[in-house]
């Protein structure tokens, strides 16, 4: 695998890297990624020649927020990024964290530790839902205007912009807007209260792995202060989180009664994002949830 020449030149010039070997890393949904063997050890770089490079600056800020929370979750340290248009392309350079071989792990123990540490991350709170800057979810913009109420935040910063995008582009039929308005009017009776909690914001099984010490490594965040049930709901959308993860989360931050029934409502957000990015059955799922209201 070859890195684009302007990226190679920047890494060599600006970062004084001698790159000895480049190995592609798969698993991302947006960017190209590689493991670099260098004079400064093993590094991870991801880049994108077409998407908005601002994505990488925002991702770097999100990773820093998660690192600063000082839980026992491992968050990769960023060494450099480019968030400007032109050459080199947008990129993010960070330490490479080695995933464990599956049979090196006691899965239950690692998952339990992960659940406990995620619950501790969620104990980092702020005064308002949102963040002091907007960022991205996948390659779509994510608005984080602060709100005092979770319901208002969910309506105006999460579902509102995505449902507008989907109906404007005919990914979804505009008749669904009436169903959404019906649901939105009831949300204050559906969502339990919560303090605004620090969330990874895009926590599916492709965005975590265990290192050889069994510690969870979290990558590719879309950070904001939100309702912890939003994060837990998304972990259930594609699976890949074990029973011991949820049990141990629950022992630190107990689930509120009725959580399971709220999951499809929270997951309207990632489903809409996926419908806007990929269309297809995600749009059908959004439709079947909204039609209940
Ligand atoms: P994308 O932005 O394209 O979704 P990701 O950030 O999810 O890309 O990275 C792609 C894959 O690379 C992830 O699934 C993860 O397994 C791996 N990865 C990400 N960051 C690191 C890192 N710092 N060290 C090792 N592997 C990483």
Boltz pocket constraint, residues with backbone or C-beta under 6 A from the ligand:
constraints:
  - pocket:
      binder: B
      contacts: [[A, 25], [A, 26], [A, 27], [A, 28], [A, 29], [A, 30], [A, 31], [A, 32], [A, 33], [A, 44], [A, 46], [A, 76], [A, 94], [A, 95], [A, 96], [A, 97], [A, 98], [A, 99], [A, 206], [A, 207], [A, 209], [A, 219], [A, 220]]
      max_distance: 6.0
